[in-house]
Amino acid sequence: MKEKKRSIPLESDDLKPIRSLHDLFQTAKGFYRSRILLVANRLNLFTILGEAKLGSQEISRRLNSDPRATRILLDALVAMGLLSKFKDVYAVRQLVKRYLSRGSSECKADLLGHYDYMWGNWLHLEEGVMGKPAPRVDLLSDPHINRTFINAMYILHNEQAVRYANLLNLKRVRKMMDLGGGGGSFSIAFTKKNPNLRSIIVDLPNTVRITEKIVKSQRLSSRITFQNVDFFNDSGWFCGDDFDLIFISYVLHCERPEKNRFLLRKAYNSLKPGGQILINDYPLSISRTKPAGSAIFTVNLFLSTEGGNTYTQEEIKSWLEETGFVKVDSLNSYLSTGFKRIDFKPKKY
């Protein structure tokens, strides 16, 4: 199963290496364009201009912002190709109106909002490397930040979820646990593909409240249900032991190996004999340097989690085998799989 190029890049997508002096300095000042885009998104500029063409003075009035600074920001957005300008009147380009105006059904502004929150962590990279305490943006507890994060994950993973639904053999799956299901992309895609499949999304209460609305918007509330569980820290959680499939997507990279092993043991006990586990996570070479996107994403995990890391498939497969899974294999560079033994006798963990 080969991954194809996506319209929205995943964190692991490879990046061009720095090969010249020009590349070096373009990278060094790359935050110029990033901050212009992210701040404009935070100010809802693209939504304001998605509704009407406006002059800089009127935009400044609506934002209650400094007129001169607003005009400078608007002109930079024109230079970047995001806005157009005729005399002193600004308008959004069609691409921006489609994807960054909150009046659009295809709006993906929350993904930019998530990157904007991550900027707060990246400001403290030096302190982190030097082993000094640094503030961290809390993605899970703050309701507004969590809503932006979960909506961003839904946007980011939709394409991959639909592709997996078309490529994986889900015909015999009747009951699935989406462990750490986040925005629900994979449960939604899988249940749409298999009308006989029911999924339980297991996640934290704040996340569940947001994802319930996403699932309702897809008219799947009767087939996708939820359970509030702090699955990394609550040793007593139990959702049943008769699941055909447990899907764990972009979860293991949030924690240390010992917590991941604990989670896999809980997953094993939740499967029926012969049931399957699928783990979807960012690929990383044994050297831990490729793809470049994954290696750089590991820095983001270092800054935004207590013990998160990007893991190689060899590490993940070794955890599966330690847990007792058989037929452990890789389906592509993202997906690892294994099956519960048919002759399994329950153990207590």
C-alpha positions as CSV (number, residue, x, y, z in Angstrom):
1,M,0.0,0.0,0.0
2,K,1.9,3.1,-1.2
3,E,1.2,6.6,0.0
4,K,0.5,9.1,-2.7
5,K,1.1,12.9,-2.7
6,R,-1.6,14.7,-0.7
7,S,-3.1,18.2,-1.2
8,I,-2.5,18.9,2.5
9,P,1.0,17.7,3.5
10,L,1.3,15.4,6.5
11,E,4.0,16.2,9.1
12,S,6.1,13.4,7.7
13,D,6.1,14.5,4.1
14,D,9.7,14.9,3.0
15,L,11.3,18.3,2.7
16,K,14.0,19.5,0.3
17,P,17.4,19.5,2.0
18,I,19.4,22.7,2.3
19,R,22.0,22.6,-0.5
20,S,23.1,26.1,-1.1
21,L,23.8,29.5,0.6
22,H,20.5,30.7,-0.9
23,D,18.6,27.7,0.6
24,L,20.3,28.4,4.0
25,F,19.1,32.0,4.3
26,Q,15.7,31.4,2.7
27,T,15.1,28.8,5.5
28,A,16.4,31.1,8.2
29,K,13.8,33.8,7.3
30,G,11.0,31.4,6.4
31,F,9.1,32.5,9.5
32,Y,8.5,35.9,7.8
33,R,5.9,34.4,5.5
34,S,4.6,31.9,8.0
35,R,3.9,34.6,10.6
36,I,2.2,36.9,8.1
37,L,-0.1,34.1,7.0
38,L,-0.8,32.8,10.6
39,V,-1.5,36.2,12.1
40,A,-3.8,37.1,9.2
41,N,-5.7,33.9,9.8
42,R,-5.9,34.6,13.6
43,L,-7.3,38.1,12.9
44,N,-10.0,36.5,10.6
45,L,-8.8,38.7,7.7
46,F,-9.6,36.1,5.1
47,T,-13.1,35.7,6.5
48,I,-13.7,39.5,6.5
49,L,-12.5,39.8,2.9
50,G,-14.3,36.6,1.9
51,E,-17.5,38.5,2.4
52,A,-16.7,41.8,0.7
53,K,-13.9,43.8,-1.0
54,L,-12.7,46.5,1.4
55,G,-10.3,49.3,1.8
56,S,-7.5,49.2,4.3
57,Q,-9.2,51.9,6.5
58,E,-12.4,49.9,6.8
59,I,-10.5,46.7,7.5
60,S,-8.6,48.5,10.2
61,R,-11.8,49.8,11.7
62,R,-13.3,46.3,11.8
63,L,-10.2,44.8,13.4
64,N,-9.8,47.8,15.8
65,S,-6.2,47.7,14.6
66,D,-3.5,50.3,13.8
67,P,-4.2,51.6,10.3
68,R,-0.6,51.8,9.1
69,A,0.3,48.4,10.4
70,T,-2.9,46.9,8.9
71,R,-2.0,48.4,5.5
72,I,1.5,47.0,5.7
73,L,0.2,43.5,6.5
74,L,-2.4,43.7,3.7
75,D,0.3,44.7,1.1
76,A,2.5,41.8,2.3
77,L,-0.4,39.4,1.8
78,V,-0.9,40.8,-1.7
79,A,2.8,40.2,-2.4
80,M,2.5,36.6,-1.2
81,G,-0.4,36.0,-3.7
82,L,-3.1,35.6,-1.1
83,L,-4.9,38.9,-1.7
84,S,-5.4,41.1,-4.7
85,K,-5.4,44.9,-4.6
86,F,-6.9,47.6,-6.8
87,K,-6.1,51.1,-5.7
88,D,-6.8,50.8,-1.9
89,V,-9.3,48.0,-2.2
90,Y,-8.4,44.5,-1.2
91,A,-10.0,41.2,-2.0
92,V,-9.1,37.5,-1.3
93,R,-7.9,35.2,-4.1
94,Q,-10.2,32.3,-4.9
95,L,-8.0,29.7,-3.3
96,V,-8.0,31.7,0.0
97,K,-11.7,32.3,-0.1
98,R,-12.3,28.6,-0.6
99,Y,-10.0,27.3,2.1
100,L,-9.5,30.0,4.7
101,S,-12.7,32.0,4.8
102,R,-14.9,30.6,7.6
103,G,-17.9,31.1,5.4
104,S,-16.8,28.3,3.2
105,S,-17.9,24.7,3.6
106,E,-14.3,23.7,2.8
107,C,-12.6,26.0,5.3
108,K,-9.4,24.7,6.8
109,A,-8.5,27.7,8.9
110,D,-8.3,25.7,12.1
111,L,-5.3,23.8,10.7
112,L,-3.5,27.1,10.4
113,G,-4.8,28.0,13.9
114,H,-3.2,24.8,15.2
115,Y,0.2,25.7,13.6
116,D,-0.2,29.2,15.2
117,Y,-0.5,27.7,18.7
118,M,2.5,25.5,18.0
119,W,4.5,28.6,17.3
120,G,4.2,29.3,21.0
121,N,6.1,26.1,21.8
122,W,8.8,26.6,19.1
123,L,9.7,30.0,20.7
124,H,11.2,28.0,23.6
125,L,13.4,25.5,21.6
126,E,16.6,26.9,23.0
127,E,15.4,26.5,26.6
128,G,14.3,22.9,25.9
129,V,17.6,21.9,24.3
130,M,19.5,23.4,27.3
131,G,17.3,21.5,29.7
132,K,15.6,24.5,31.1
133,P,11.9,24.6,32.0
134,A,9.7,26.2,29.3
135,P,6.0,27.0,29.0
136,R,4.0,24.6,26.8
137,V,0.8,25.2,25.0
138,D,-1.8,22.8,26.4
139,L,-3.6,21.2,23.5
140,L,-5.9,19.1,25.6
141,S,-7.2,21.0,28.6
142,D,-7.9,24.5,27.2
143,P,-11.3,24.2,25.5
144,H,-10.6,26.7,22.7
145,I,-7.1,25.4,21.9
146,N,-8.4,21.8,22.1
147,R,-11.3,22.6,19.7
148,T,-8.8,24.1,17.2
149,F,-6.5,21.1,17.6
150,I,-9.2,18.5,17.0
151,N,-10.7,20.3,14.1
152,A,-7.2,20.6,12.6
153,M,-6.6,16.8,13.0
154,Y,-9.9,16.1,11.3
155,I,-8.8,18.4,8.4
156,L,-5.3,16.9,8.2
157,H,-6.2,13.2,8.2
158,N,-9.3,13.1,6.0
159,E,-7.5,12.3,2.8
160,Q,-5.5,9.5,4.3
161,A,-8.6,8.1,6.0
162,V,-10.6,7.9,2.8
163,R,-7.7,6.3,1.1
164,Y,-7.3,3.7,3.8
165,A,-11.0,3.0,3.7
166,N,-10.7,2.1,0.0
167,L,-7.5,0.0,0.3
168,L,-8.0,-1.9,3.6
169,N,-10.1,-5.0,3.7
170,L,-12.9,-4.0,6.1
171,K,-15.6,-6.3,4.9
172,R,-15.6,-8.6,7.9
173,V,-15.2,-5.8,10.5
174,R,-18.3,-5.3,12.5
175,K,-17.0,-3.7,15.7
176,M,-14.1,-1.3,15.8
177,M,-12.4,0.7,18.5
178,D,-10.8,3.9,17.3
179,L,-8.4,4.4,20.2
180,G,-7.5,8.1,20.5
181,G,-9.8,8.8,17.5
182,G,-9.4,12.6,17.7
183,G,-11.5,14.3,15.1
184,G,-13.0,11.0,13.9
185,S,-11.6,11.0,10.3
186,F,-10.9,7.3,10.2
187,S,-14.1,6.1,12.0
188,I,-16.1,8.3,9.6
189,A,-14.3,7.0,6.5
190,F,-14.4,3.4,7.6
191,T,-18.1,3.4,8.5
192,K,-19.0,5.1,5.2
193,K,-17.1,2.4,3.4
194,N,-18.6,-0.5,5.3
195,P,-22.3,0.0,6.2
196,N,-22.2,-2.9,8.7
197,L,-19.3,-1.5,10.7
198,R,-19.8,0.3,14.1
199,S,-17.1,2.2,15.7
200,I,-16.4,3.4,19.3
201,I,-14.1,6.4,19.5
202,V,-12.2,6.4,22.8
203,D,-10.8,9.7,23.8
204,L,-10.7,12.5,26.4
205,P,-13.9,14.3,27.4
206,N,-13.0,17.7,25.7
207,T,-12.1,15.9,22.5
208,V,-15.3,13.7,22.5
209,R,-17.5,16.8,22.8
210,I,-16.0,18.3,19.7
211,T,-15.9,15.0,17.7
212,E,-19.6,14.2,18.5
213,K,-20.5,17.3,16.6
214,I,-18.3,16.3,13.6
215,V,-19.9,12.8,13.6
216,K,-23.4,14.3,13.8
217,S,-22.7,16.6,10.8
218,Q,-21.9,13.4,8.8
219,R,-25.2,11.7,10.0
220,L,-23.3,8.8,11.6
221,S,-24.2,9.2,15.2
222,S,-26.1,5.9,15.3
223,R,-23.0,4.0,14.2
224,I,-20.2,5.9,15.8
225,T,-20.4,6.2,19.5
226,F,-18.0,7.5,22.2
227,Q,-16.4,6.6,25.5
228,N,-14.6,9.2,27.6
229,V,-11.3,7.6,28.8
230,D,-7.9,8.9,29.7
231,F,-6.4,5.8,28.2
232,F,-2.8,6.4,28.9
233,N,-3.3,7.2,32.6
234,D,-6.4,5.2,33.6
235,S,-5.2,1.6,34.3
236,G,-8.8,0.4,34.9
237,W,-10.5,1.4,31.6
238,F,-12.4,-1.3,29.7
239,C,-14.6,-0.9,26.6
240,G,-15.2,-4.6,26.0
241,D,-13.3,-7.6,24.7
242,D,-15.1,-8.4,21.4
243,F,-13.6,-5.9,19.0
244,D,-12.8,-7.1,15.4
245,L,-10.4,-4.2,14.9
246,I,-8.6,-1.7,17.0
247,F,-7.3,1.3,15.1
248,I,-4.7,3.5,16.8
249,S,-3.8,6.5,14.7
250,Y,-1.2,9.2,15.5
251,V,-1.3,8.3,19.2
252,L,1.9,6.4,20.0
253,H,4.1,9.4,19.1
254,C,2.5,11.3,22.0
255,E,4.0,9.1,24.7
256,R,7.0,7.2,26.1
257,P,7.6,3.6,25.1
258,E,6.5,2.2,28.5
259,K,3.1,3.9,28.2
260,N,2.7,2.7,24.6
261,R,3.4,-0.9,25.7
262,F,0.7,-0.5,28.4
263,L,-1.8,0.8,25.7
264,L,-1.0,-2.1,23.4
265,R,-1.6,-4.6,26.2
266,K,-5.0,-3.0,26.9
267,A,-5.8,-3.1,23.1
268,Y,-4.8,-6.8,23.0
269,N,-7.3,-7.7,25.8
270,S,-10.0,-5.7,24.0
271,L,-9.8,-7.8,20.8
272,K,-11.7,-11.0,20.1
273,P,-9.5,-14.0,19.3
274,G,-8.2,-13.4,15.7
275,G,-8.9,-9.7,15.9
276,Q,-6.6,-7.2,14.2
277,I,-4.8,-4.1,15.4
278,L,-3.7,-1.4,13.0
279,I,-1.3,1.3,14.1
280,N,-1.0,4.4,11.9
281,D,1.9,6.7,12.6
282,Y,4.5,8.9,11.0
283,P,7.3,6.8,9.4
284,L,10.9,7.2,10.6
285,S,14.1,5.5,9.4
286,I,16.3,3.5,11.7
287,S,18.8,6.4,11.5
288,R,16.0,8.6,12.8
289,T,16.8,11.2,10.1
290,K,14.4,10.3,7.3
291,P,11.9,11.4,6.1
292,A,13.1,14.9,7.0
293,G,9.5,15.9,7.9
294,S,9.3,13.2,10.5
295,A,12.7,14.1,12.0
296,I,11.6,17.7,12.3
297,F,8.2,16.7,13.6
298,T,10.0,14.9,16.4
299,V,11.3,18.3,17.6
300,N,7.7,19.5,17.7
301,L,6.8,16.5,19.9
302,F,9.8,17.3,22.2
303,L,8.4,20.8,22.6
304,S,4.7,20.0,23.0
305,T,4.6,16.7,25.0
306,E,6.2,15.3,28.2
307,G,7.7,12.3,26.5
308,G,6.5,12.0,23.0
309,N,8.7,10.8,20.1
310,T,8.5,9.6,16.6
311,Y,9.1,5.8,16.5
312,T,10.4,3.5,13.8
313,Q,8.2,0.7,12.5
314,E,10.8,-1.7,13.9
315,E,10.2,-0.3,17.4
316,I,6.4,-0.5,17.0
317,K,6.4,-4.0,15.6
318,S,8.7,-5.1,18.5
319,W,6.1,-3.8,21.0
320,L,3.4,-5.7,19.2
321,E,5.3,-8.9,19.3
322,E,6.1,-8.4,23.0
323,T,2.4,-8.0,23.7
324,G,1.6,-11.3,22.0
325,F,0.4,-10.2,18.6
326,V,1.1,-12.6,15.7
327,K,1.5,-12.0,12.0
328,V,3.1,-8.7,12.8
329,D,3.8,-6.8,9.6
330,S,4.0,-3.4,7.8
331,L,1.3,-2.5,5.3
332,N,3.0,0.7,4.2
333,S,5.5,3.1,5.7
334,Y,2.7,4.4,8.1
335,L,0.8,1.2,8.9
336,S,1.8,-1.6,11.2
337,T,-0.5,-4.5,11.9
338,G,-0.8,-7.7,14.0
339,F,-3.5,-10.2,15.1
340,K,-4.6,-11.6,18.5
341,R,-3.9,-15.3,18.8
342,I,-7.0,-17.4,18.3
343,D,-6.0,-19.7,21.2
344,F,-5.5,-16.7,23.5
345,K,-6.2,-17.2,27.2
346,P,-6.9,-13.9,29.1
347,K,-4.3,-12.4,31.4
348,K,-4.6,-9.6,33.9
349,Y,-2.4,-6.6,33.5
